Amino acid sequence: MTTASELTDHTGYWMRLVSNAVSQEFARKVSGEDVTVAEWSFMRTLYDLEPTPPSVLAENMGMTKGAISKLAERLVAKGLVKKTESQEDRRAHSLSLTVEGRSKIPVLGSLADQNDAEFFGVLTKEELETLDRILRVVAERRQLKSIPVD
């Protein structure tokens, strides 16, 4: 009879368990500000790049142009992002945060900080630094560049 390893024998199991809990709680927190985690990631990335064409945002976030367009449409409808047509090429446009969108960034960033503190505050400073270092090494060596949005 062939045996199979236990679920809990896998590092991925533990990472997913923690990741799901962290992500679900963060999603709950940002929903109080009427945004999703994907929208927060979009807005935070745009905050450093604005104004920027959707193609540049897609490249920076590791997402398709179609996914960026859908997120942009939702955020425009919420009054958090605006589109500005290019003067040179009417087919092209850039995205930037509205005043309301820009004002949400510190609020949402604070929620992200709070969420991290709640989940990872059980670790010592050294443990947290080790965890961060290991995760960054795995991401770098696996060439993981897409911003997690779900």
Beta strands, then each sheet from edge to edge (+ up, - down):
strand 1: 81-85
strand 2: 93-97
sheet 1: 1+ 2-
end
